[in-house]
Amino acid sequence: MAVRAVRGAVQLERDEARHMREQVEELLTAVLERNGLTADDLISIWFTATPDLHSDFPAAAARHTGIVDVPLICAQELDIEGAMPRVVRLLAHVETELPKSRIAHVYLGAAAALRKDIAQ
């Protein structure tokens, strides 16, 4: 079993806790489904949010989905002029049999523009 990293991102329409929870849950669910993973395959998840998001911690959404025994951490993205606003990103470390070339990185909605080279 290999350890792999899976990237993902979603742009929120507004900075509201409920909306963040819904969007982060959708992102996390898509990452798991598109890679054939379960919560047991997760090693850790690192979440970042752009500086304009204040309503909640993205990791709280993961806990809401039932992921309670996986280390999670949140950090703030760099405040770069011209960067896409209201974006939550994740970097999940997982155990999987998938080779690196088959990992599906998930960029939902407008966030697909962030990494056109790897967005699924």
C-alpha positions, 0 to 999 in steps of 0.5 A: 500500500502506497501513501499518496497525496490528493489535491482539491479545491472549491470556490465558495459563493459567499462566506457563510458557515453553512455554505462552507460546510456544504461546499467542503463536504462536497469536495471531500466526498468527491475526492474520496469517490473519484479515488475509490477511497473511504475514510479509513484510507485517510492519513491526514488532511491539510485545509487552507482558506483564502484570507477572506473566509472567516465564517468557519474552519474547513476542518469542521466540515470534515468532522461533520461528515463523520471523519473524526479519527483523522488528523486535520489542520487548517491554515490561511493561504497567502494573501496574493493580489489578484488571487481567486477569492473565497477558495478552500483547498485541501491536501489529503494524504491517503493509503491507496493502491493507485499509482500517482498517475491515476490519482484524481485531483478534484477542483470543483466549479470555478476552482478548476481554473486554479490547476487546469493541468491536474483538475479532473 
